[in-house]
């Protein structure tokens, strides 16, 4: 099965991301390295939340129907 991979960087402070916990916002909009704009459920980023927020480089993999397959933080 074919997959599409998107690379992007995030720098979201803990205070801003905490709005997602309170339900004020349920999605995060990111711009990929290729200039595409993607919308992700905030819950997909929770494993990467630290006291500093969500920061770093990420690789999102989706299937041929653009359904989520995986999200991983890369160095």
C-alpha positions as CSV (number, residue, x, y, z in Angstrom):
1,X,0.0,0.0,0.0
2,X,1.3,3.4,-0.9
3,X,1.9,6.2,1.6
4,X,2.6,9.9,1.5
5,X,5.1,11.5,3.9
6,X,5.0,15.1,5.0
7,X,7.8,16.8,7.0
8,X,7.2,19.9,9.1
9,X,8.5,21.8,12.1
10,X,6.5,22.9,15.1
11,X,7.1,25.4,17.9
12,X,4.0,25.7,20.0
13,X,4.3,26.9,23.6
14,X,2.8,24.9,26.4
15,X,0.4,27.7,27.2
16,X,-0.9,27.7,23.6
17,X,-1.1,24.0,23.4
18,X,-3.0,23.8,26.7
19,X,-5.9,25.4,25.0
20,X,-6.3,22.1,23.1
21,X,-6.7,20.3,26.5
22,X,-9.5,22.7,27.5
23,X,-11.3,22.1,24.2
24,X,-10.9,25.7,22.9
25,X,-9.2,24.2,19.8
26,X,-9.2,20.6,18.7
27,X,-6.9,20.9,15.7
28,X,-3.5,22.2,14.8
29,X,-2.7,23.6,11.4
30,X,0.8,23.1,10.1
31,X,2.7,24.1,7.0
32,X,4.8,21.3,5.5
33,X,8.3,21.8,4.1
34,X,6.7,21.7,0.6
35,X,4.3,24.6,1.5
36,X,1.2,22.5,1.9
37,X,-1.2,23.3,4.8
38,X,-2.4,20.4,6.8
39,X,-4.8,20.1,9.7
40,X,-4.1,17.6,12.4
41,X,-6.1,16.5,15.4
42,X,-4.4,18.0,18.5
43,X,-4.6,14.7,20.2
44,X,-2.0,13.3,17.7
45,X,0.6,15.7,19.2
46,X,0.0,15.1,22.9
47,X,2.7,12.4,23.1
48,X,5.2,15.1,22.2
49,X,4.1,17.7,24.7
50,X,6.7,18.7,27.2
51,X,6.9,21.6,29.7
52,X,8.2,23.7,26.8
53,X,5.3,22.8,24.6
54,X,5.5,20.9,21.3
55,X,8.7,21.7,19.5
56,X,10.7,19.9,16.8
57,X,10.7,18.3,13.4
58,X,8.0,15.7,12.6
59,X,7.2,13.2,9.9
60,X,3.5,12.5,9.2
61,X,2.6,9.5,7.1
62,X,-0.8,9.1,5.5
63,X,-2.3,6.4,3.3
64,X,-3.6,6.8,-0.2
65,X,-6.9,8.2,1.2
66,X,-5.0,10.7,3.3
67,X,-5.9,8.8,6.5
68,X,-3.5,9.0,9.3
69,X,-0.9,6.2,9.5
70,X,1.8,7.6,11.8
71,X,3.4,10.6,13.3
72,X,6.9,10.6,14.6
73,X,9.3,13.2,15.9
74,X,12.6,13.2,14.0
75,X,16.0,14.7,14.8
